[in-house]
Structures are given as C-alpha cells and as structure tokens.
Amino acid sequence: MSVDKNISFQIYEKLTSGMYMGEIVRRILLQMAQEAALFGDNIPPKLEIPYILKTFHMLVMHHDASPDLETVGIKLKEIFEIESTSRKTRKLVVDVCKVIATRGARLAAAGIHGILKKLGRATDSPDKRRTVIAVDGGVYKYYTFFSKCMERTLSDMLGEELAPSVVIKPANDGSGLGAALLAASYSQYLQADEDY
C-alpha cells in the first residue's frame, strides 16, 4: 500500500516516525508560504511535492549551530530551489523542525509509558526490577534532540522514584526482532548483576 493511500491509517506512527516527520515539516512550511508568504510572493514549486523533505534533512537543519543558519539556507536551496532566505526565515524553519521533533518525541515517550503501565512497570512497587527498552531506527540513533527529548519526557512521566529503573538502549541492527532480543538479553544481564 502506498503512503498516500494509507492516509487514514497508522496515525500514531505518522506523528513519531522518521518516515513522516519531514513530510509534516514540509506541509507546515507550505502552509506558511501560502498564508504568510514565508518564502516571498511566489510559492516554490518543489515545496508542493509530497515527501521531498526527508526527516534526515529536518535533522540537519534543526542541528544547524552556525550563527547565520547557513546549513538551513543550503538545504532550502538544494531541496526546494529557494535561492535566498533571510536569517529570520531560516530561524522559523528551525523552529518548525523543533516543534515537530518535540511533539514526536513526547508522543513516542507517551507510547512507551502506556506500554509500561500496561505491563505494571510504571508504578512504584517493592519489586524494583529494571526494565530495558530497545529502540531501533535512525531517528533515535542520529537525531539527538529527538532522543534526548524522548528520554527526558519518559523520565518526567515515570517520576524520580521509578525513572532510574527504566533503561533505554539503541538497537543497532535496525530490526524489531533485534530490538526485542537486545532488550531481553540486557534485562537478563541486569537481573543477573543485581542477583550477584
């Protein structure tokens, strides 16, 4: 099923995954271009192409630490053929990336918290077993703002007492099965270490 035909399905994934966050940013930028002339009087034609902006591009622009946000300007030119932008415009683009990444990270943390609650691991109990969450995918691994925000949000939701007993580990093989095996093996390792 193509992404476009899948429009009303997997909504949670679309708010949190690397496959869709760049597209959300593109749609916001397009709306800002249409309603507030963000890129001038004319809407850049490439800004209207679905999925042209990848989450990797979003990450690169969001992490631009240069004083004039030069990387943002370069990416806008490369992807959308927008020749020149002011620093104010580039800062707005970074702000949009930050808002979408923050929302995605917080929603991902809320999903993890929901699973922990369902498993009975999100309440303070005398059983202080460690819980390991293995996360796979490039967004968590490379988008440091996203991963730190997700971890901070989950920690806040769990509270001071419980947060230290939940460990998030990146799964480096890129598969759900690998993530599950990593979590299981690391949990066994932690349990054995505590028993020792």
WOBELMO-V256447 format. One record per residue. N is the residue number from 1. RES is the residue in one letter. PHI is phi in whole degrees, -180 to 180 (999 if undefined). Layout:
# WOBELMO-V256447
n:res:phi
N:RES:PHI
N:RES:PHI
This chain:
# WOBELMO-V256447
n:res:phi
1:M:999
2:S:-71
3:V:-62
4:D:-66
5:K:-75
6:N:-96
7:I:-64
8:S:-105
9:F:-117
10:Q:53
11:I:-61
12:Y:-60
13:E:-60
14:K:-68
15:L:-88
16:T:-125
17:S:-100
18:G:-64
19:M:-70
20:Y:-121
21:M:-62
22:G:-62
23:E:-66
24:I:-63
25:V:-62
26:R:-58
27:R:-64
28:I:-67
29:L:-62
30:L:-62
31:Q:-64
32:M:-66
33:A:-68
34:Q:-72
35:E:-96
36:A:-133
37:A:50
38:L:-55
39:F:-110
40:G:103
41:D:-69
42:N:-102
43:I:-82
44:P:-59
45:P:-55
46:K:-70
47:L:-67
48:E:-91
49:I:-88
50:P:-60
51:Y:64
52:I:-73
53:L:-94
54:K:-87
55:T:-63
56:F:-61
57:H:-63
58:M:-59
59:L:-59
60:V:-62
61:M:-67
62:H:-64
63:H:-87
64:D:-66
65:A:-108
66:S:-71
67:P:-57
68:D:-100
69:L:53
70:E:-62
71:T:-63
72:V:-61
73:G:-60
74:I:-65
75:K:-65
76:L:-62
77:K:-72
78:E:-64
79:I:-84
80:F:-109
81:E:59
82:I:-90
83:E:-65
84:S:-141
85:T:-138
86:S:-80
87:R:-62
88:K:-60
89:T:-66
90:R:-64
91:K:-65
92:L:-62
93:V:-63
94:V:-62
95:D:-63
96:V:-64
97:C:-59
98:K:-64
99:V:-63
100:I:-69
101:A:-65
102:T:-63
103:R:-61
104:G:-61
105:A:-65
106:R:-69
107:L:-67
108:A:-62
109:A:-63
110:A:-64
111:G:-64
112:I:-63
113:H:-61
114:G:-61
115:I:-66
116:L:-61
117:K:-63
118:K:-62
119:L:-84
120:G:78
121:R:-103
122:A:-107
123:T:-124
124:D:-70
125:S:-140
126:P:-64
127:D:-82
128:K:-92
129:R:-63
130:R:-78
131:T:-120
132:V:-110
133:I:-113
134:A:-98
135:V:-116
136:D:-111
137:G:112
138:G:-69
139:V:-61
140:Y:-68
141:K:-72
142:Y:-107
143:Y:-89
144:T:-62
145:F:-60
146:F:-61
147:S:-65
148:K:-66
149:C:-65
150:M:-63
151:E:-64
152:R:-64
153:T:-65
154:L:-62
155:S:-61
156:D:-63
157:M:-68
158:L:-77
159:G:92
160:E:-61
161:E:-70
162:L:-95
163:A:-53
164:P:-64
165:S:-87
166:V:-112
167:V:-117
168:I:-106
169:K:-124
170:P:-75
171:A:-97
172:N:-94
173:D:-94
174:G:75
175:S:-126
176:G:-62
177:L:-64
178:G:-62
179:A:-63
180:A:-64
181:L:-66
182:L:-63
183:A:-62
184:A:-64
185:S:-69
186:Y:-68
187:S:-62
188:Q:-63
189:Y:-62
190:L:-64
191:Q:-64
192:A:-64
193:D:-65
194:E:-70
195:D:-68
196:Y:-69
